Amino acid sequence: MDLIVTSTSEQRNAIETDARAKSHLCWTCGTCDNECPVNLATSRLSPRKIVRLASFGLLDELLRMPEIWYCLTCQRCVEVCPNGVQPAEVIRFIREESLRRQIVKWDMLLDYEKLFGRFQRVRLHATIRSMNGKLDTVSDEQWYGWLDAPVEPPGTEITPRTSSERKVYFRQVTGTNITLCLTCSECTNCCPVFYERSVFDPQATIRMVNLGLTEELLLSPSIWLCIGCGRCSNACTQTVKGREIIARLRRMAIDGGWVNSRLPYRLKDAEKLIYPRLLDEIDACLGVSSGRTLSSDIG
């Protein structure tokens, strides 16, 4: 039986006007799907599909889709689109409309946000395991243990390096404006994966480099938790390039033998283990039915 999709011009125009995502320019090339970290790990989030539904004005269908809550808001789909379409803005609009219509209640949203914060602990533990060898499985005991147990800060005294020691590493992050950092927390406040300072904090990373504590970072799992969205770089009024700093730290860690050169590939394999479980937890949090739609009625 063929499915006939009927375009709704009124809703299509409403989505385009409110989301301002240029969804009408999409030519379904799939570049966004190939860049989305959740889609690469699970095949369960297609930005292209969401934009296409928006182009047809299928608002009710979009509001029922649990996929709109799988997005990490990393905006990598926006960066790679050759036509300037912004799938992340479509998702933002649909989420807001879902809340406005009370399809997703505020208490559900709070639980959802807490889940995302707790999931960063899982990512940290998965990274630590991947640094020591390939992570082949994640048992229920590991998953909930990692998800529920707060990560304690190191608790060690920090001694800044001398100026001469710092210069060795400053040369390797030149062009990032790192010395301009005022520690204002703009980068931290906009980071989509910052929830606990003991897990990942872009400001703390930048501060440690400025204090000459680069070697500690090269051995730290935290630099591998950055999802490369660049929102820290875009938000910084001092033009400090947080994403570039962390990317260079990663290259330095590999080139200097601080971590195994296979670590980036191990992390991709680990994501294929932990991201599907995250999406299942999101489904449970939002009350997704067996038909994979939000259980609340469309108002």
C-alpha positions in Angstrom: 0.0 0.0 0.0 1.5 3.4 -1.0 1.6 6.2 1.5 0.3 9.5 0.1 1.8 12.5 1.8 -0.3 15.6 1.5 1.5 18.9 1.8 -0.1 21.5 4.1 0.9 24.9 2.9 -0.5 26.8 6.0 1.5 24.7 8.4 4.5 24.6 6.1 4.6 28.4 6.1 4.1 28.5 9.9 7.1 26.3 10.4 9.2 28.2 8.0 8.2 31.6 9.5 8.7 30.6 13.1 11.7 28.3 12.8 13.6 30.4 10.2 15.4 27.3 9.2 15.3 27.7 5.4 13.8 24.2 5.2 12.4 25.0 1.7 16.0 25.0 0.4 16.6 21.4 1.3 17.4 19.1 -1.6 17.7 16.0 0.6 21.4 15.4 -0.1 21.8 13.6 3.2 24.9 15.6 4.3 23.2 16.3 7.7 22.5 12.7 8.3 26.1 11.8 7.6 27.3 14.3 10.1 24.8 13.8 13.0 26.6 11.9 15.8 23.4 10.3 17.1 22.5 9.1 13.6 25.9 7.7 13.0 25.8 5.8 16.3 22.2 4.6 16.2 20.6 5.3 12.7 17.6 6.6 14.7 17.8 10.3 14.1 17.6 11.7 10.5 17.8 15.5 10.3 17.0 15.2 6.6 13.7 13.4 7.4 12.7 16.0 9.9 13.5 18.9 7.5 11.6 17.1 4.7 8.5 16.7 6.9 8.7 20.4 7.8 8.9 21.2 4.1 5.6 19.3 3.6 4.1 21.1 6.5 3.5 17.9 8.5 3.5 19.5 11.9 1.3 17.0 13.6 3.6 14.2 12.5 6.7 16.0 13.7 5.1 16.7 17.1 4.5 12.9 17.5 8.1 12.0 16.7 10.4 11.0 19.6 13.3 11.7 17.3 13.1 15.5 17.9 14.2 14.8 21.5 17.2 12.7 20.4 19.1 15.7 19.1 22.2 16.8 21.0 21.8 20.4 19.7 25.4 20.2 18.5 24.3 22.0 15.3 26.8 20.0 13.2 24.0 19.5 10.7 23.8 23.3 10.3 27.5 23.6 9.7 27.7 21.1 6.9 24.5 21.9 4.9 25.6 23.2 1.5 22.3 25.2 1.1 22.3 26.8 4.6 19.4 24.8 5.9 19.2 24.6 9.7 17.7 21.3 10.8 18.6 22.1 14.4 16.3 25.2 14.2 13.4 23.0 12.9 14.0 20.7 15.9 14.1 23.6 18.3 10.8 25.0 17.0 9.1 21.6 17.1 10.3 21.1 20.7 8.9 24.5 21.8 5.6 23.8 20.0 5.5 20.4 21.8 5.9 22.1 25.1 3.4 24.8 24.2 0.8 22.3 23.4 1.7 20.3 26.5 2.4 17.1 24.5 5.6 17.0 26.6 4.9 18.2 30.1 7.4 20.4 32.0 8.1 17.6 34.5 8.9 15.3 31.6 11.3 18.0 30.3 13.0 18.3 33.6 13.5 14.5 33.8 14.8 14.6 30.2 17.3 17.3 31.0 18.5 15.4 34.1 18.9 12.3 32.0 21.1 14.1 29.5 23.3 15.4 32.4 23.6 11.9 33.9 24.5 10.5 30.4 27.6 12.6 30.4 28.9 10.5 33.3 28.3 7.4 31.1 30.3 9.0 28.3 33.1 9.8 30.7 33.3 6.2 32.0 33.1 4.8 28.4 36.0 7.1 27.4 38.1 5.9 30.4 37.5 2.3 29.4 38.3 3.1 25.7 41.6 4.7 26.8 42.5 1.4 28.4 41.2 -0.8 25.7 38.2 -1.4 23.4 34.8 -1.3 25.1 33.0 -4.3 23.8 29.9 -4.4 26.0 28.0 -2.4 28.5 26.0 -4.4 31.0 22.8 -3.1 32.8 24.8 -2.9 36.0 27.5 -0.8 34.4 25.0 1.4 32.6 23.0 2.3 35.6 26.0 2.5 37.8 27.7 5.0 35.5 24.4 6.9 35.0 23.5 7.3 38.6 26.9 7.8 40.4 28.1 11.4 40.6 31.7 11.8 39.4 33.9 13.1 42.2 36.4 15.9 41.3 40.1 14.9 41.5 40.6 16.8 44.7 44.4 17.3 44.1 46.2 20.5 44.6 47.0 22.4 41.3 50.4 23.9 40.9 50.7 26.2 37.9 53.7 25.7 35.6 56.5 28.3 35.2 56.3 30.7 32.2 59.0 28.8 30.4 57.2 25.5 30.7 53.9 27.0 29.5 55.6 28.4 26.3 56.2 24.9 25.1 52.5 24.2 24.7 51.4 27.7 23.9 53.2 27.4 20.6 51.0 24.5 19.8 47.8 26.3 20.4 48.8 29.6 18.7 46.0 31.3 16.9 43.3 30.3 19.3 43.4 33.5 21.4 43.7 31.3 24.5 45.5 34.0 26.6 42.5 36.3 26.2 40.3 34.1 28.3 38.6 36.1 31.2 37.1 32.9 32.8 33.6 34.5 32.4 31.9 31.1 31.8 30.3 32.0 28.5 31.7 28.8 27.0 30.5 26.7 29.8 27.0 28.2 29.8 26.4 27.4 26.1 28.1 24.0 26.0 25.4 21.3 25.3 27.3 18.6 27.2 28.3 20.6 30.3 26.3 19.4 33.3 29.0 18.6 36.0 32.3 20.4 36.2 34.0 17.1 37.3 32.9 15.5 34.0 33.5 18.2 31.4 33.9 21.9 31.5 35.3 23.9 28.5 36.3 26.8 30.7 38.3 24.6 33.1 40.1 23.1 30.1 41.1 26.5 28.8 42.1 27.6 32.3 44.3 24.6 32.7 46.2 25.3 29.5 46.7 28.9 30.6 48.1 27.6 33.9 50.5 25.3 32.1 48.7 22.1 33.1 48.6 20.8 29.5 50.2 17.4 30.3 47.4 16.7 32.8 44.9 17.4 30.0 46.7 15.2 27.5 46.1 12.3 29.9 42.6 13.3 30.8 39.4 11.7 29.3 37.6 15.0 29.6 39.0 16.4 26.3 37.4 13.5 24.4 33.9 14.4 25.7 33.7 17.6 23.5 31.3 17.0 20.6 32.9 19.6 18.4 29.9 21.8 18.1 31.9 25.1 18.3 29.2 26.9 20.3 31.9 27.8 22.9 34.0 29.5 20.1 30.9 31.3 18.7 29.8 32.6 22.1 33.1 33.8 23.4 33.3 37.7 23.4 37.1 37.4 23.7 37.2 35.3 20.5 38.8 32.4 22.4 38.5 29.3 20.1 37.5 26.6 22.6 36.8 24.0 19.9 40.1 24.5 18.2 42.0 24.3 21.5 40.4 21.0 22.4 41.0 19.6 18.9 44.6 20.5 19.1 44.9 19.0 22.6 43.5 15.8 21.1 46.1 15.8 18.3 48.9 16.5 20.7 47.7 13.6 22.9 47.9 11.2 19.9 51.0 12.6 18.3 52.9 12.6 21.6 51.9 9.1 22.5 49.9 10.2 25.6 46.9 8.1 24.3 46.6 5.2 21.9 46.3 6.3 18.3 43.2 4.0 17.9 41.3 5.9 20.6 39.1 8.0 18.3 38.0 4.7 16.6 37.4 3.0 19.9 35.2 6.0 21.0 33.1 5.6 17.8 32.6 2.0 18.7 31.7 2.9 22.3 29.1 5.4 21.0 27.4 2.6 19.2 26.9 0.9 22.5 25.8 3.8 24.7 23.8 6.0 22.4 21.1 3.4 21.6 20.7 3.0 25.3 20.3 6.7 25.8 17.6 6.9 23.2 15.7 4.0 24.9 15.9 6.0 28.2 14.6 9.1 26.4 11.7 7.0 25.0 10.9 5.8 28.5 11.2 9.3 29.9 8.8 10.8 27.3 6.3 7.9 27.4 6.9 6.7 23.9 4.4 4.0 22.9 5.2 0.8 21.0 4.4 2.5 17.8 7.3 4.9 18.4 5.2 8.0 18.8 4.7 10.3 21.8 1.8 8.9 23.8 0.2 12.3 24.6 -2.6 13.4 22.3 -2.0 16.1 19.9 -3.9 19.2 21.0 
